[in-house]
């Protein structure tokens, strides 16, 4: 007696070669997502589906996949090019606050803020404060992989930066290299960042809650591992331009800390250079009103 066809067919049977090809395509898609972002990975999936449809001589399906995929890509690129809304400001605001909180946690653990940079025996900057606070940012894996015996751009650390760039150091609207940071310290003898020595909060005579600790800097061009930030004069020169604070797309935000608290405020649009210099230094004696955190 013949067995009915529906009892012997196995509709979801794949050959070993097909499974291998399928896994390779998935790995390539994940690699593309990691290297070039979601839009590129999405385009890759659409192309793969179209190739499969064409290989099966199903041109109608290929046309539908291409049309729907193209529409989806159009939406993605339109959204990426659209003006950033309040939620982007909130993301940047919160990331800056998280960095300030990590600095405060570092101060509680080590007795001082981290140094702006760590130097070698010749006094050359080797490592950034951003690397030093990785444990306080729950980036212990990256911290353990970082090699303090070589410069920040040495072979191991450069490879690490390419493979792992914590999003906390980058505002979502940034379009430059993912290794760049959106948040910098303002360094100098009378600031919270005197150089290769960490500042004790007790030495800030104006009070830590009245002294700028970090600032958001769009398109900084500074790598997050790089032991480089801005001096007071560099920051003031940047502000003292025809655009002034307008270069800060979502407002010029600055982070402050006090004992047990981290706060972020938007600097007033009409703030003058003298007041800003006073806010950047630990003994400026200024009184400035900011908005609500």
N, C-alpha and C positions, 0 to 999 in steps of 0.2 A: 504493500500500500504506500502510495507516494505521500510524503509529508507536505502539508500546505506551505506555499512559498512564504507566507507572512510569519510562519513559525521558525523558519531557518534564516531569514534575513537579519543582518546586524547593521542597522542604519547608521550607527555612529562609530564605525570601525575605521581606524586610521593605521597607515603603515608606519614603521619606525622612521623612515625618511621624512614622512609628512610631519611627524611629531618633532623631529629634530629641527626641521625648517621653521615650524611654528614657534618653538622656543627661541630660535635665533632671531626671528622677527620681533618677538617680545623684548628680548634683551637689547636689540638695536633701538627699539622704540623708547625703552627706559633710558638708554644712554643718550639718545637725542633730547629727551626731556631734560636730563641733567645738564647737558652741554648748552642747549639752545632755548630751553623753555617750553612751556605747554603748547604754544602755537605751532612750533616746529614739529613736536611730537604728534599733534592733532593732524597736521598736514601729512605726516608720514603714514598714519593709520588710514587716512582717506585714500592715499595713493596705493597702499597695499590692498585695500578692498577693491579698488578699481582694477588692479592687476589680476586679482583672483577672478573677478567677474569676467574680464576679457579672456583670461585663460580658459574659462568654461564656455566661451563663445556667447556670453550673455551680455550683449551690448546695451540692452535697455537698462539692466541693473547697473552697469558701469556708468551710464549717463545719469541715472538718478543719484547714485553715490557721489559723482562729481559735482552735480548741481547743488545737492544738499550740503556737501562738504565745503564747496566754494562759498555758499551763503554763510555757513558757520564761521569760516575764516574771516569773511567780511565783517561779521559782528564782532569777532575777537579784536581785529585791527581797529575798528571804529571805536570800540570801548577803550582800547589802549591809547588812542589818540585824543580821546575826549578830555575836557578839562577835569581836573581832579576835584572831587567833591569833599564835603566836610569829613567823610569817613577816612579819607587819606590823611587829613590833618590830624585826626584822632589817632591813627596808627603811628604817625611820626611822633606825636606828642607822647604817647604811651611808651614808645621805645626809648625816647630820651629820658623819661621818668624812670624806666627800668634800669638804664645805665647809671643814673644818679643813685638809685637804691643799691645797686651792686657796689658802687664806690663807697657808699655808707657802710655796707656790710664788710667790705675790705677794711675800712678804717676801724670798725669795731673789733675785727679779728686781729689786725696787725698793729693797731695803736696809731696809725696815721693813714692818710690817703696814699695811694700808690705814687711812686715817682712818675713824672711825665715820660721818662724813658730810663732804661738801664744802659749803662755805658760799659765799654771794655776797659782794659788796663790803660789804654791810650786816651781815654775820655771820649771815645766816639760812641754816639748813640747806637745801641744794638737792638733793643726790644721796646715795644710800646706799652703804655699803661693798659691799652685795650687787651693785650695778651695776658697781662697780669691778673685781670679780673675775670677771666674765663671761668674759673671755678665758681665764682659768685653768680655767674650767669647760667649755671648748670650746663656748661660746655667742658666738662671734665675730660672727655675723650680727646677733644682738640688740644686742650692744655697739655695732656700727657704725651701727645704726639709731637708737640712743638719742641724743637731742639734749641736750648738756651746756650749751647756751646758754639753755635754758628750764628751769623747775622740773621736778621729777620727775612732777608731775601736770599739766604743760602739755599743749597739744593733741596734739603729736606723741608725747610719752612716754605719755600716757594711752591713745592709740590703740594704741601698741606693746604696752603691758601687757595690753590687751584681746585682742590678737591672738597674743601670745607670752608665756606665763608658764612659765618653766622649771620642770619638775617637781622639780628638785633642791632647791628652796626649800620644798617642801611634803611633809609626811608623808602617806602614802597613806590613813590613816584619817580625815583632815580632811574635814569636810562643808561648810565655809563657802565663800566665793567663791574661785575658783581663783587669784586674784591675791594672796591672803593668804599670808604666810610662816609656817612652823612653827618657824623657827630665828631666834633673836635674839642680839645681843651684850648684855653687861651693861656699861654705860658709866659713866665717872666718872674723876676725876683720877688715882686710884691703881689703875686697872684696866688691862687690855690695850687699852682703848679710851678714851683721854683726851679725845677730841672730834675737832676738825678736823685734828689732827696724828696721823700714824701712829706707833705704838709700835715701837721697835727691841727685838728679843728680848733683846739684851744688857742692857737696862735693867730687866729683870724679875729683881729680886734673889732672889725665891723660886725662880726657875727656871720657864720656860714650861711644863714638864711638871707643875708643881704649882699652876698658876694657871688658873682657868676662862676659856676663850676664848669659847665659845658655849654656849647652853643650848637645849634643845627646849622650846617653849612652845605647848601645844595651844590652839586657838582664840584666837590672839594678837590678832586684829583689826588687825594691821599688814600693809599691802601690801608686797610684796617690794621694790618700787622706793622705798618711803617711807623718808626719812632719819630714822627713829625706831626706837628699841630700848627697853631698860629700864635705869633707873639701879639702883645697888646697893640703895638703900632700897626701890624699887618691887619688885624681885625678892624681897627678904627679907620685905616685907609680904605678898606673894603666898604665900610659903611658910608664913608665920606665921599660919595660919588653922586653923579646926577640921579642915578636910580635909588641910591641910598638903601633903605630897608626893603625896597621893592624887589630886589633880587631874590629875597626869601619868599618863595612862591606862596606858602601858606602862613606867612607871618614869621617874624624873627623870634624864635623861641629860645629860651635860655633855661638851664636847670640850676637849681639851688638845693642845698641840703642844710638841715639842722640836725641836732641830735635826735635820732629816731624818726626822721621824716625826710622825704625827697619830694620836691615840687618843681613844676615846670610852668613858666609864665611867658606870655608874649610881650616883648619889649614895646613900649609905646612908640608909635610911628614918628612922633615929634621929639624923641629923645635926642639930646645934644651930645657932642663928642666928650665934653668935660664930664657929664654925668655918667656916660657909658664907661669912661676910663675909671671913674671912681668905683663903679660897680664891679669892674674887672679886678680891682686891687683889694687887698685885705684890710686896708686902712684909709679908705677914701672918705669916710664920714658922711656918706650920702643918705638921703631919704627919698625913695622913689616908690610911687604907688603902682602896683601891677594889677592886672585883672585876676579874677578868681581862678585858682588852679583846677 
